[in-house]
Amino acid sequence: MEIELKEVAGYLYVNAEHRIVVRFGYCPTDDAHLWSLTPEDEALALEKQWKAEDKEALRQQMEGDN
């Protein structure tokens, strides 16, 4: 079974465990606790932070391979 993450103006759904930000979607009922309705500016800031962290981790990995 799944639940709908309904679009709410000015908010996005954030799944911090999996580092996902969405405006709307569906998720398994058992995973509903992983999603948090977050003000859009905060959600986008988190997404930007996660992307920067991923980019830095990749850079460090690439430097380690050389």
PDB file of N, H, CA, C and O in Angstrom:
ATOM      1  N   MET A   1       0.852  -1.178   0.000  1.00  0.00           N
ATOM      2  CA  MET A   1       0.000   0.000   0.000  1.00  0.00           C
ATOM      3  C   MET A   1       0.900   1.244   0.000  1.00  0.00           C
ATOM      4  O   MET A   1       2.021   1.204   0.507  1.00  0.00           O
ATOM      5  N   GLU A   2       0.408   2.332  -0.564  1.00  0.00           N
ATOM      6  H   GLU A   2      -0.502   2.364  -0.976  1.00  0.00           H
ATOM      7  CA  GLU A   2       1.190   3.561  -0.613  1.00  0.00           C
ATOM      8  C   GLU A   2       0.318   4.759  -0.256  1.00  0.00           C
ATOM      9  O   GLU A   2      -0.911   4.699  -0.292  1.00  0.00           O
ATOM     10  N   ILE A   3       0.995   5.843   0.087  1.00  0.00           N
ATOM     11  H   ILE A   3       1.993   5.892   0.116  1.00  0.00           H
ATOM     12  CA  ILE A   3       0.280   7.082   0.381  1.00  0.00           C
ATOM     13  C   ILE A   3       0.727   8.142  -0.618  1.00  0.00           C
ATOM     14  O   ILE A   3       1.814   8.070  -1.190  1.00  0.00           O
ATOM     15  N   GLU A   4      -0.135   9.116  -0.809  1.00  0.00           N
ATOM     16  H   GLU A   4      -1.019   9.175  -0.344  1.00  0.00           H
ATOM     17  CA  GLU A   4       0.176  10.219  -1.716  1.00  0.00           C
ATOM     18  C   GLU A   4       0.753  11.379  -0.915  1.00  0.00           C
ATOM     19  O   GLU A   4       0.201  11.780   0.110  1.00  0.00           O
ATOM     20  N   LEU A   5       1.862  11.906  -1.396  1.00  0.00           N
ATOM     21  H   LEU A   5       2.310  11.580  -2.228  1.00  0.00           H
ATOM     22  CA  LEU A   5       2.437  13.120  -0.837  1.00  0.00           C
ATOM     23  C   LEU A   5       1.877  14.249  -1.681  1.00  0.00           C
ATOM     24  O   LEU A   5       2.380  14.524  -2.771  1.00  0.00           O
ATOM     25  N   LYS A   6       0.845  14.899  -1.187  1.00  0.00           N
ATOM     26  H   LYS A   6       0.436  14.676  -0.302  1.00  0.00           H
ATOM     27  CA  LYS A   6       0.119  15.904  -1.967  1.00  0.00           C
ATOM     28  C   LYS A   6       0.846  17.242  -1.966  1.00  0.00           C
ATOM     29  O   LYS A   6       1.421  17.657  -0.960  1.00  0.00           O
ATOM     30  N   GLU A   7       0.807  17.902  -3.111  1.00  0.00           N
ATOM     31  H   GLU A   7       0.340  17.565  -3.929  1.00  0.00           H
ATOM     32  CA  GLU A   7       1.444  19.206  -3.270  1.00  0.00           C
ATOM     33  C   GLU A   7       0.794  20.230  -2.333  1.00  0.00           C
ATOM     34  O   GLU A   7      -0.430  20.336  -2.254  1.00  0.00           O
ATOM     35  N   VAL A   8       1.640  20.972  -1.635  1.00  0.00           N
ATOM     36  H   VAL A   8       2.635  20.886  -1.699  1.00  0.00           H
ATOM     37  CA  VAL A   8       1.192  22.034  -0.733  1.00  0.00           C
ATOM     38  C   VAL A   8       1.992  23.289  -1.108  1.00  0.00           C
ATOM     39  O   VAL A   8       3.222  23.269  -1.095  1.00  0.00           O
ATOM     40  N   ALA A   9       1.302  24.356  -1.434  1.00  0.00           N
ATOM     41  H   ALA A   9       0.303  24.371  -1.445  1.00  0.00           H
ATOM     42  CA  ALA A   9       1.971  25.586  -1.868  1.00  0.00           C
ATOM     43  C   ALA A   9       2.975  26.065  -0.821  1.00  0.00           C
ATOM     44  O   ALA A   9       2.652  26.170   0.362  1.00  0.00           O
ATOM     45  N   GLY A  10       4.198  26.354  -1.274  1.00  0.00           N
ATOM     46  H   GLY A  10       4.460  26.269  -2.235  1.00  0.00           H
ATOM     47  CA  GLY A  10       5.234  26.883  -0.392  1.00  0.00           C
ATOM     48  C   GLY A  10       5.995  25.838   0.398  1.00  0.00           C
ATOM     49  O   GLY A  10       6.848  26.184   1.216  1.00  0.00           O
ATOM     50  N   TYR A  11       5.701  24.549   0.169  1.00  0.00           N
ATOM     51  H   TYR A  11       5.008  24.268  -0.496  1.00  0.00           H
ATOM     52  CA  TYR A  11       6.340  23.468   0.915  1.00  0.00           C
ATOM     53  C   TYR A  11       6.814  22.377  -0.032  1.00  0.00           C
ATOM     54  O   TYR A  11       6.279  22.203  -1.127  1.00  0.00           O
ATOM     55  N   LEU A  12       7.824  21.650   0.410  1.00  0.00           N
ATOM     56  H   LEU A  12       8.259  21.791   1.300  1.00  0.00           H
ATOM     57  CA  LEU A  12       8.312  20.468  -0.287  1.00  0.00           C
ATOM     58  C   LEU A  12       8.434  19.338   0.727  1.00  0.00           C
ATOM     59  O   LEU A  12       8.568  19.574   1.928  1.00  0.00           O
ATOM     60  N   TYR A  13       8.385  18.118   0.231  1.00  0.00           N
ATOM     61  H   TYR A  13       8.276  17.926  -0.744  1.00  0.00           H
ATOM     62  CA  TYR A  13       8.588  16.957   1.101  1.00  0.00           C
ATOM     63  C   TYR A  13      10.065  16.595   1.083  1.00  0.00           C
ATOM     64  O   TYR A  13      10.689  16.539   0.024  1.00  0.00           O
ATOM     65  N   VAL A  14      10.618  16.351   2.266  1.00  0.00           N
ATOM     66  H   VAL A  14      10.111  16.397   3.127  1.00  0.00           H
ATOM     67  CA  VAL A  14      12.030  16.015   2.407  1.00  0.00           C
ATOM     68  C   VAL A  14      12.155  14.646   3.054  1.00  0.00           C
ATOM     69  O   VAL A  14      11.522  14.358   4.069  1.00  0.00           O
ATOM     70  N   ASN A  15      12.984  13.812   2.447  1.00  0.00           N
ATOM     71  H   ASN A  15      13.499  14.046   1.623  1.00  0.00           H
ATOM     72  CA  ASN A  15      13.350  12.525   3.018  1.00  0.00           C
ATOM     73  C   ASN A  15      14.847  12.615   3.297  1.00  0.00           C
ATOM     74  O   ASN A  15      15.668  12.392   2.408  1.00  0.00           O
ATOM     75  N   ALA A  16      15.191  12.945   4.542  1.00  0.00           N
ATOM     76  H   ALA A  16      14.524  13.126   5.264  1.00  0.00           H
ATOM     77  CA  ALA A  16      16.599  13.170   4.897  1.00  0.00           C
ATOM     78  C   ALA A  16      17.410  11.881   4.869  1.00  0.00           C
ATOM     79  O   ALA A  16      18.605  11.905   4.574  1.00  0.00           O
ATOM     80  N   GLU A  17      16.773  10.767   5.173  1.00  0.00           N
ATOM     81  H   GLU A  17      15.802  10.747   5.412  1.00  0.00           H
ATOM     82  CA  GLU A  17      17.503   9.494   5.178  1.00  0.00           C
ATOM     83  C   GLU A  17      18.034   9.151   3.791  1.00  0.00           C
ATOM     84  O   GLU A  17      19.149   8.648   3.653  1.00  0.00           O
ATOM     85  N   HIS A  18      17.234   9.425   2.770  1.00  0.00           N
ATOM     86  H   HIS A  18      16.328   9.834   2.882  1.00  0.00           H
ATOM     87  CA  HIS A  18      17.631   9.111   1.398  1.00  0.00           C
ATOM     88  C   HIS A  18      18.028  10.352   0.605  1.00  0.00           C
ATOM     89  O   HIS A  18      18.332  10.260  -0.585  1.00  0.00           O
ATOM     90  N   ARG A  19      18.024  11.511   1.262  1.00  0.00           N
ATOM     91  H   ARG A  19      17.777  11.585   2.228  1.00  0.00           H
ATOM     92  CA  ARG A  19      18.426  12.780   0.653  1.00  0.00           C
ATOM     93  C   ARG A  19      17.625  13.080  -0.613  1.00  0.00           C
ATOM     94  O   ARG A  19      18.176  13.297  -1.692  1.00  0.00           O
ATOM     95  N   ILE A  20      16.307  13.084  -0.436  1.00  0.00           N
ATOM     96  H   ILE A  20      15.860  12.909   0.441  1.00  0.00           H
ATOM     97  CA  ILE A  20      15.395  13.329  -1.549  1.00  0.00           C
ATOM     98  C   ILE A  20      14.496  14.507  -1.202  1.00  0.00           C
ATOM     99  O   ILE A  20      14.030  14.637  -0.070  1.00  0.00           O
ATOM    100  N   VAL A  21      14.257  15.367  -2.199  1.00  0.00           N
ATOM    101  H   VAL A  21      14.635  15.261  -3.119  1.00  0.00           H
ATOM    102  CA  VAL A  21      13.333  16.488  -2.046  1.00  0.00           C
ATOM    103  C   VAL A  21      12.350  16.418  -3.215  1.00  0.00           C
ATOM    104  O   VAL A  21      12.758  16.360  -4.375  1.00  0.00           O
ATOM    105  N   VAL A  22      11.045  16.425  -2.898  1.00  0.00           N
ATOM    106  H   VAL A  22      10.714  16.473  -1.955  1.00  0.00           H
ATOM    107  CA  VAL A  22      10.026  16.360  -3.945  1.00  0.00           C
ATOM    108  C   VAL A  22       8.883  17.322  -3.634  1.00  0.00           C
ATOM    109  O   VAL A  22       8.650  17.682  -2.481  1.00  0.00           O
ATOM    110  N   ARG A  23       8.183  17.725  -4.679  1.00  0.00           N
ATOM    111  H   ARG A  23       8.373  17.432  -5.617  1.00  0.00           H
ATOM    112  CA  ARG A  23       7.005  18.587  -4.517  1.00  0.00           C
ATOM    113  C   ARG A  23       5.773  17.738  -4.236  1.00  0.00           C
ATOM    114  O   ARG A  23       4.908  18.138  -3.457  1.00  0.00           O
ATOM    115  N   PHE A  24       5.687  16.564  -4.869  1.00  0.00           N
ATOM    116  H   PHE A  24       6.390  16.240  -5.502  1.00  0.00           H
ATOM    117  CA  PHE A  24       4.583  15.627  -4.656  1.00  0.00           C
ATOM    118  C   PHE A  24       5.045  14.252  -5.104  1.00  0.00           C
ATOM    119  O   PHE A  24       6.064  14.126  -5.783  1.00  0.00           O
ATOM    120  N   GLY A  25       4.309  13.238  -4.732  1.00  0.00           N
ATOM    121  H   GLY A  25       3.481  13.341  -4.181  1.00  0.00           H
ATOM    122  CA  GLY A  25       4.663  11.884  -5.150  1.00  0.00           C
ATOM    123  C   GLY A  25       3.920  10.851  -4.343  1.00  0.00           C
ATOM    124  O   GLY A  25       2.922  11.150  -3.687  1.00  0.00           O
ATOM    125  N   TYR A  26       4.412   9.639  -4.397  1.00  0.00           N
ATOM    126  H   TYR A  26       5.223   9.396  -4.929  1.00  0.00           H
ATOM    127  CA  TYR A  26       3.842   8.517  -3.662  1.00  0.00           C
ATOM    128  C   TYR A  26       4.964   7.797  -2.939  1.00  0.00           C
ATOM    129  O   TYR A  26       6.104   7.782  -3.403  1.00  0.00           O
ATOM    130  N   CYS A  27       4.643   7.209  -1.816  1.00  0.00           N
ATOM    131  H   CYS A  27       3.717   7.222  -1.439  1.00  0.00           H
ATOM    132  CA  CYS A  27       5.633   6.410  -1.099  1.00  0.00           C
ATOM    133  C   CYS A  27       4.915   5.257  -0.405  1.00  0.00           C
ATOM    134  O   CYS A  27       3.722   5.349  -0.114  1.00  0.00           O
ATOM    135  N   PRO A  28       5.645   4.167  -0.139  1.00  0.00           N
ATOM    136  CA  PRO A  28       5.043   3.059   0.601  1.00  0.00           C
ATOM    137  C   PRO A  28       4.582   3.542   1.979  1.00  0.00           C
ATOM    138  O   PRO A  28       5.245   4.372   2.602  1.00  0.00           O
ATOM    139  N   THR A  29       3.472   3.034   2.441  1.00  0.00           N
ATOM    140  H   THR A  29       2.934   2.360   1.935  1.00  0.00           H
ATOM    141  CA  THR A  29       2.925   3.424   3.741  1.00  0.00           C
ATOM    142  C   THR A  29       3.961   3.234   4.848  1.00  0.00           C
ATOM    143  O   THR A  29       4.058   4.056   5.759  1.00  0.00           O
ATOM    144  N   ASP A  30       4.725   2.162   4.769  1.00  0.00           N
ATOM    145  H   ASP A  30       4.646   1.494   4.029  1.00  0.00           H
ATOM    146  CA  ASP A  30       5.734   1.878   5.798  1.00  0.00           C
ATOM    147  C   ASP A  30       6.843   2.919   5.841  1.00  0.00           C
ATOM    148  O   ASP A  30       7.544   3.027   6.847  1.00  0.00           O
ATOM    149  N   ASP A  31       7.017   3.689   4.765  1.00  0.00           N
ATOM    150  H   ASP A  31       6.447   3.601   3.947  1.00  0.00           H
ATOM    151  CA  ASP A  31       8.075   4.698   4.700  1.00  0.00           C
ATOM    152  C   ASP A  31       7.565   6.113   4.932  1.00  0.00           C
ATOM    153  O   ASP A  31       8.336   7.068   4.846  1.00  0.00           O
ATOM    154  N   ALA A  32       6.288   6.260   5.223  1.00  0.00           N
ATOM    155  H   ALA A  32       5.661   5.484   5.293  1.00  0.00           H
ATOM    156  CA  ALA A  32       5.692   7.589   5.385  1.00  0.00           C
ATOM    157  C   ALA A  32       6.405   8.406   6.460  1.00  0.00           C
ATOM    158  O   ALA A  32       6.503   9.628   6.348  1.00  0.00           O
ATOM    159  N   HIS A  33       6.901   7.739   7.498  1.00  0.00           N
ATOM    160  H   HIS A  33       6.821   6.746   7.589  1.00  0.00           H
ATOM    161  CA  HIS A  33       7.571   8.452   8.595  1.00  0.00           C
ATOM    162  C   HIS A  33       8.881   9.105   8.151  1.00  0.00           C
ATOM    163  O   HIS A  33       9.408   9.968   8.853  1.00  0.00           O
ATOM    164  N   LEU A  34       9.405   8.706   7.003  1.00  0.00           N
ATOM    165  H   LEU A  34       8.977   8.005   6.432  1.00  0.00           H
ATOM    166  CA  LEU A  34      10.666   9.265   6.515  1.00  0.00           C
ATOM    167  C   LEU A  34      10.493  10.630   5.850  1.00  0.00           C
ATOM    168  O   LEU A  34      11.469  11.349   5.638  1.00  0.00           O
ATOM    169  N   TRP A  35       9.247  10.987   5.523  1.00  0.00           N
ATOM    170  H   TRP A  35       8.453  10.403   5.696  1.00  0.00           H
ATOM    171  CA  TRP A  35       8.981  12.222   4.796  1.00  0.00           C
ATOM    172  C   TRP A  35       8.508  13.312   5.726  1.00  0.00           C
ATOM    173  O   TRP A  35       7.678  13.085   6.607  1.00  0.00           O
ATOM    174  N   SER A  36       9.051  14.510   5.520  1.00  0.00           N
ATOM    175  H   SER A  36       9.726  14.694   4.805  1.00  0.00           H
ATOM    176  CA  SER A  36       8.687  15.667   6.334  1.00  0.00           C
ATOM    177  C   SER A  36       8.300  16.822   5.417  1.00  0.00           C
ATOM    178  O   SER A  36       9.049  17.182   4.509  1.00  0.00           O
ATOM    179  N   LEU A  37       7.133  17.397   5.659  1.00  0.00           N
ATOM    180  H   LEU A  37       6.525  17.106   6.397  1.00  0.00           H
ATOM    181  CA  LEU A  37       6.699  18.570   4.899  1.00  0.00           C
ATOM    182  C   LEU A  37       7.471  19.771   5.438  1.00  0.00           C
ATOM    183  O   LEU A  37       7.351  20.126   6.611  1.00  0.00           O
ATOM    184  N   THR A  38       8.264  20.389   4.564  1.00  0.00           N
ATOM    185  H   THR A  38       8.361  20.100   3.612  1.00  0.00           H
ATOM    186  CA  THR A  38       9.234  21.405   4.963  1.00  0.00           C
ATOM    187  C   THR A  38       9.035  22.667   4.127  1.00  0.00           C
ATOM    188  O   THR A  38       8.753  22.573   2.932  1.00  0.00           O
ATOM    189  N   PRO A  39       9.177  23.848   4.735  1.00  0.00           N
ATOM    190  CA  PRO A  39       9.102  25.073   3.932  1.00  0.00           C
ATOM    191  C   PRO A  39      10.065  24.980   2.739  1.00  0.00           C
ATOM    192  O   PRO A  39      11.185  24.482   2.860  1.00  0.00           O
ATOM    193  N   GLU A  40       9.608  25.464   1.607  1.00  0.00           N
ATOM    194  H   GLU A  40       8.699  25.869   1.508  1.00  0.00           H
ATOM    195  CA  GLU A  40      10.354  25.305   0.365  1.00  0.00           C
ATOM    196  C   GLU A  40      11.784  25.835   0.448  1.00  0.00           C
ATOM    197  O   GLU A  40      12.702  25.174  -0.038  1.00  0.00           O
ATOM    198  N   ASP A  41      12.001  27.003   1.047  1.00  0.00           N
ATOM    199  H   ASP A  41      11.255  27.540   1.441  1.00  0.00           H
ATOM    200  CA  ASP A  41      13.356  27.558   1.106  1.00  0.00           C
ATOM    201  C   ASP A  41      14.280  26.671   1.941  1.00  0.00           C
ATOM    202  O   ASP A  41      15.450  26.511   1.594  1.00  0.00           O
ATOM    203  N   GLU A  42      13.783  26.101   3.020  1.00  0.00           N
ATOM    204  H   GLU A  42      12.832  26.231   3.302  1.00  0.00           H
ATOM    205  CA  GLU A  42      14.592  25.194   3.841  1.00  0.00           C
ATOM    206  C   GLU A  42      14.903  23.904   3.086  1.00  0.00           C
ATOM    207  O   GLU A  42      16.029  23.408   3.130  1.00  0.00           O
ATOM    208  N   ALA A  43      13.904  23.367   2.394  1.00  0.00           N
ATOM    209  H   ALA A  43      12.989  23.770   2.358  1.00  0.00           H
ATOM    210  CA  ALA A  43      14.088  22.127   1.638  1.00  0.00           C
ATOM    211  C   ALA A  43      15.125  22.313   0.535  1.00  0.00           C
ATOM    212  O   ALA A  43      15.988  21.458   0.336  1.00  0.00           O
ATOM    213  N   LEU A  44      15.035  23.432  -0.179  1.00  0.00           N
ATOM    214  H   LEU A  44      14.334  24.126  -0.018  1.00  0.00           H
ATOM    215  CA  LEU A  44      15.993  23.692  -1.256  1.00  0.00           C
ATOM    216  C   LEU A  44      17.398  23.916  -0.708  1.00  0.00           C
ATOM    217  O   LEU A  44      18.380  23.535  -1.344  1.00  0.00           O
ATOM    218  N   ALA A  45      17.500  24.531   0.466  1.00  0.00           N
ATOM    219  H   ALA A  45      16.702  24.842   0.983  1.00  0.00           H
ATOM    220  CA  ALA A  45      18.805  24.720   1.096  1.00  0.00           C
ATOM    221  C   ALA A  45      19.413  23.368   1.483  1.00  0.00           C
ATOM    222  O   ALA A  45      20.615  23.157   1.322  1.00  0.00           O
ATOM    223  N   LEU A  46      18.591  22.466   1.988  1.00  0.00           N
ATOM    224  H   LEU A  46      17.614  22.638   2.119  1.00  0.00           H
ATOM    225  CA  LEU A  46      19.072  21.119   2.322  1.00  0.00           C
ATOM    226  C   LEU A  46      19.559  20.399   1.069  1.00  0.00           C
ATOM    227  O   LEU A  46      20.622  19.778   1.072  1.00  0.00           O
ATOM    228  N   GLU A  47      18.773  20.488   0.002  1.00  0.00           N
ATOM    229  H   GLU A  47      17.910  20.992   0.000  1.00  0.00           H
ATOM    230  CA  GLU A  47      19.150  19.833  -1.243  1.00  0.00           C
ATOM    231  C   GLU A  47      20.478  20.389  -1.762  1.00  0.00           C
ATOM    232  O   GLU A  47      21.332  19.631  -2.222  1.00  0.00           O
ATOM    233  N   LYS A  48      20.648  21.693  -1.689  1.00  0.00           N
ATOM    234  H   LYS A  48      19.954  22.309  -1.316  1.00  0.00           H
ATOM    235  CA  LYS A  48      21.891  22.327  -2.132  1.00  0.00           C
ATOM    236  C   LYS A  48      23.070  21.849  -1.278  1.00  0.00           C
ATOM    237  O   LYS A  48      24.152  21.578  -1.798  1.00  0.00           O
ATOM    238  N   GLN A  49      22.849  21.752   0.028  1.00  0.00           N
ATOM    239  H   GLN A  49      21.970  21.972   0.450  1.00  0.00           H
ATOM    240  CA  GLN A  49      23.890  21.277   0.947  1.00  0.00           C
ATOM    241  C   GLN A  49      24.271  19.833   0.613  1.00  0.00           C
ATOM    242  O   GLN A  49      25.454  19.501   0.543  1.00  0.00           O
ATOM    243  N   TRP A  50      23.277  18.983   0.409  1.00  0.00           N
ATOM    244  H   TRP A  50      22.316  19.252   0.466  1.00  0.00           H
ATOM    245  CA  TRP A  50      23.553  17.581   0.094  1.00  0.00           C
ATOM    246  C   TRP A  50      24.328  17.447  -1.204  1.00  0.00           C
ATOM    247  O   TRP A  50      25.249  16.636  -1.295  1.00  0.00           O
ATOM    248  N   LYS A  51      23.965  18.235  -2.210  1.00  0.00           N
ATOM    249  H   LYS A  51      23.217  18.894  -2.135  1.00  0.00           H
ATOM    250  CA  LYS A  51      24.683  18.175  -3.486  1.00  0.00           C
ATOM    251  C   LYS A  51      26.133  18.616  -3.312  1.00  0.00           C
ATOM    252  O   LYS A  51      27.040  18.018  -3.892  1.00  0.00           O
ATOM    253  N   ALA A  52      26.353  19.658  -2.517  1.00  0.00           N
ATOM    254  H   ALA A  52      25.617  20.144  -2.046  1.00  0.00           H
ATOM    255  CA  ALA A  52      27.718  20.127  -2.257  1.00  0.00           C
ATOM    256  C   ALA A  52      28.521  19.061  -1.520  1.00  0.00           C
ATOM    257  O   ALA A  52      29.689  18.833  -1.835  1.00  0.00           O
ATOM    258  N   GLU A  53      27.903  18.413  -0.548  1.00  0.00           N
ATOM    259  H   GLU A  53      26.955  18.598  -0.292  1.00  0.00           H
ATOM    260  CA  GLU A  53      28.579  17.342   0.188  1.00  0.00           C
ATOM    261  C   GLU A  53      28.920  16.174  -0.731  1.00  0.00           C
ATOM    262  O   GLU A  53      30.012  15.611  -0.646  1.00  0.00           O
ATOM    263  N   ASP A  54      27.982  15.809  -1.615  1.00  0.00           N
ATOM    264  H   ASP A  54      27.096  16.267  -1.684  1.00  0.00           H
ATOM    265  CA  ASP A  54      28.232  14.721  -2.558  1.00  0.00           C
ATOM    266  C   ASP A  54      29.364  15.077  -3.513  1.00  0.00           C
ATOM    267  O   ASP A  54      30.215  14.243  -3.822  1.00  0.00           O
ATOM    268  N   LYS A  55      29.365  16.320  -3.976  1.00  0.00           N
ATOM    269  H   LYS A  55      28.674  16.998  -3.725  1.00  0.00           H
ATOM    270  CA  LYS A  55      30.414  16.774  -4.892  1.00  0.00           C
ATOM    271  C   LYS A  55      31.778  16.736  -4.203  1.00  0.00           C
ATOM    272  O   LYS A  55      32.767  16.315  -4.803  1.00  0.00           O
ATOM    273  N   GLU A  56      31.828  17.173  -2.952  1.00  0.00           N
ATOM    274  H   GLU A  56      31.024  17.514  -2.465  1.00  0.00           H
ATOM    275  CA  GLU A  56      33.087  17.157  -2.195  1.00  0.00           C
ATOM    276  C   GLU A  56      33.550  15.721  -1.953  1.00  0.00           C
ATOM    277  O   GLU A  56      34.739  15.429  -2.077  1.00  0.00           O
ATOM    278  N   ALA A  57      32.643  14.840  -1.616  1.00  0.00           N
ATOM    279  H   ALA A  57      31.677  15.077  -1.515  1.00  0.00           H
ATOM    280  CA  ALA A  57      32.999  13.436  -1.387  1.00  0.00           C
ATOM    281  C   ALA A  57      33.544  12.812  -2.668  1.00  0.00           C
ATOM    282  O   ALA A  57      34.511  12.051  -2.630  1.00  0.00           O
ATOM    283  N   LEU A  58      32.924  13.133  -3.801  1.00  0.00           N
ATOM    284  H   LEU A  58      32.138  13.750  -3.833  1.00  0.00           H
ATOM    285  CA  LEU A  58      33.408  12.616  -5.077  1.00  0.00           C
ATOM    286  C   LEU A  58      34.791  13.179  -5.391  1.00  0.00           C
ATOM    287  O   LEU A  58      35.664  12.454  -5.868  1.00  0.00           O
ATOM    288  N   ARG A  59      34.991  14.472  -5.125  1.00  0.00           N
ATOM    289  H   ARG A  59      34.282  15.061  -4.738  1.00  0.00           H
ATOM    290  CA  ARG A  59      36.302  15.087  -5.362  1.00  0.00           C
ATOM    291  C   ARG A  59      37.373  14.400  -4.525  1.00  0.00           C
ATOM    292  O   ARG A  59      38.454  14.089  -5.024  1.00  0.00           O
ATOM    293  N   GLN A  60      37.071  14.166  -3.256  1.00  0.00           N
ATOM    294  H   GLN A  60      36.192  14.419  -2.851  1.00  0.00           H
ATOM    295  CA  GLN A  60      38.028  13.513  -2.370  1.00  0.00           C
ATOM    296  C   GLN A  60      38.311  12.089  -2.826  1.00  0.00           C
ATOM    297  O   GLN A  60      39.447  11.623  -2.743  1.00  0.00           O
ATOM    298  N   GLN A  61      37.287  11.399  -3.306  1.00  0.00           N
ATOM    299  H   GLN A  61      36.364  11.778  -3.373  1.00  0.00           H
ATOM    300  CA  GLN A  61      37.473  10.051  -3.797  1.00  0.00           C
ATOM    301  C   GLN A  61      38.357  10.045  -5.034  1.00  0.00           C
ATOM    302  O   GLN A  61      39.230   9.188  -5.178  1.00  0.00           O
ATOM    303  N   MET A  62      38.128  11.011  -5.935  1.00  0.00           N
ATOM    304  H   MET A  62      37.419  11.707  -5.818  1.00  0.00           H
ATOM    305  CA  MET A  62      38.922  11.092  -7.151  1.00  0.00           C
ATOM    306  C   MET A  62      40.384  11.410  -6.831  1.00  0.00           C
ATOM    307  O   MET A  62      41.294  10.864  -7.454  1.00  0.00           O
ATOM    308  N   GLU A  63      40.601  12.287  -5.867  1.00  0.00           N
ATOM    309  H   GLU A  63      39.862  12.731  -5.361  1.00  0.00           H
ATOM    310  CA  GLU A  63      41.976  12.609  -5.469  1.00  0.00           C
ATOM    311  C   GLU A  63      42.646  11.406  -4.833  1.00  0.00           C
ATOM    312  O   GLU A  63      43.845  11.194  -5.014  1.00  0.00           O
ATOM    313  N   GLY A  64      41.894  10.627  -4.100  1.00  0.00           N
ATOM    314  H   GLY A  64      40.920  10.799  -3.953  1.00  0.00           H
ATOM    315  CA  GLY A  64      42.441   9.417  -3.466  1.00  0.00           C
ATOM    316  C   GLY A  64      42.804   8.351  -4.460  1.00  0.00           C
ATOM    317  O   GLY A  64      43.675   7.524  -4.188  1.00  0.00           O
ATOM    318  N   ASP A  65      42.151   8.347  -5.623  1.00  0.00           N
ATOM    319  H   ASP A  65      41.444   9.019  -5.844  1.00  0.00           H
ATOM    320  CA  ASP A  65      42.417   7.360  -6.659  1.00  0.00           C
ATOM    321  C   ASP A  65      43.667   7.692  -7.455  1.00  0.00           C
ATOM    322  O   ASP A  65      44.189   6.830  -8.162  1.00  0.00           O
ATOM    323  N   ASN A  66      44.159   8.916  -7.359  1.00  0.00           N
ATOM    324  H   ASN A  66      43.735   9.617  -6.785  1.00  0.00           H
ATOM    325  CA  ASN A  66      45.338   9.338  -8.138  1.00  0.00           C
ATOM    326  C   ASN A  66      46.605   9.005  -7.440  1.00  0.00           C
ATOM    327  O   ASN A  66      47.686   9.290  -7.955  1.00  0.00           O
TER     328      ASN A  66
END
